[in-house]
Amino acid sequence: MKIRYDEKLMKIMNLFNSLTQAKLRDCIITRGFIVFVVEPGEAGKAIGKHAKNVRLLEKKLKKKVKIVEFSTDVLQFIKNYIAPIKAKDIKQEAFGTVVITPKDLTGRGLLIGRGAENLRTMEEIAKRYYSVKEIKVI
């Protein structure tokens, strides 16, 4: 899948780079928030001390910001994406299905979201990098 950026997205990416000095891999505007995917090992730098960079970005962009560290392993990427929610188990099944087992019902609700909105957003982002067909939360 070829990823295209418009002028608005390029400006947002430029703002991110100038504020955080972290190596940005991708930027996705989703329902209600912006996801910044950074290179491995750059999450701490992107978030900043006491989440200073995240708060500054949220203030300037007037949207919620989520920073995710990229990984070549799909399961590690999903673990990074769902943080700080802890999963009991994340496994990949046949035909590109990823199954997440959260530790508690609260985590399950947060992963799925109202109308499965959070789950579908996570699925869309995972499909950009990996051959994931579906993500399930049980």
N, C-alpha and C positions, 0 to 999 in steps of 0.2 A: 504494500500500500504506500503510495506516494504522499508525503506530508507537504501541505502548502501553507504558507503564512501570508496573511494580508498585512496592510500597513499598520492597522491598530495593534495587531499581535506583535509585530516587530518593535513597536514603540514600548509595549509592555515588557518585552524581553530585554530591550536596551535599558529600561529603568531598573529591572532586576539585576542586570550585570553591573550597572554603575553603583547600586546600593550595596550589593553583597560581595562583589568580587569573586563569586563562586562560578564554576564552569557549568553553564546551563545546557542541557541536552534538548529539552522540549518544553513547550508551554501550551496548555490546553485550557480554553475557557469553557466551563461546563455550567450546568444549572446552578446558579447562585454562588459559585466560587471559581477561583483560578488555580490550576494545578501546575506547579513548576517541577519538572523532572530534571534533577541535577546528576552530574557524573558521580560514580562511586567515590566515597570518601569526602564529598563536598557538602553533605547535608548540614553538618555542624556549622560550617562557615556560612551557608545560606540562611540558616535559622538565626544565627547570631547569639551573642551572650544574652541570656534571659529573654530569648525570642524577640530581641529588639528589631531585627530586620523584618520579621514577619509582621509585627505591629505597624512598622513604618510603611511597608508595602500595602497593608490593608487600609491604612489611613489615606494613602495617596491614590489607590485604585478604587476605593470605596466598595470593596468586595472582600469576602473571606479568601484567605490564601492557604493552600496546602502545598508543602514541599515534600517531595518523594525522591529518595535516592534510587537511581537506576541499578539494575543487576542483570547479568546475562541469564540468570536462572529465574524462570517465571515464578516459582514458589517464593523465592527470596524477595522478588519485586512486589508480590502481593502482600507479603509480610511487612515490607517497608511502607506500602500504601495504606494498610489498615492501622498502622501504629497511631496512637498508643493503645488501641484495642488489642488485647492478647488473645491469640487463638490456641486452643488445645492441640489442634492438628490442621495442617494444610497439606493436601495431597492431590496429585494429578492422576486422573483416571483416563481410561481409553477415550479416543475420539476428541481430545482437546477439552475435556471437562475438568475443572478445578473445583475441589470440594473443601470448604472452610468449615471447621468445627470450632465455634467460639467457646470460651470458658464458662460463660453464663448467659442468661436470657437478655440482660441489658446489652451486652456486646452483640448478641444476635440481632436485636432490634436496631442498633446503631449501624451495623453492617448492611442490613437490608434497607432501612429507611422507609419513609411513607410512600406507599405505592411502588416499592422496590426501586426507588429512584437512585439511592446510593449504590445499590448492587449493579444496576444497569450502567451507571457512570464508570464504576470500577471495571466492568466488563469492556466497555468501549475503549478505555485507556489501555488495558491489557492487550486488546486486539491490535493496537497500533504497533506493538513490538513483538508479539508472540503469536503462535498459531493456537489461540484459545478460542474455543467455540462457545463455552458457557461457564459461568461461575455460579456455584450453588453454595448456600449456607444452610447447614443442617443442625 
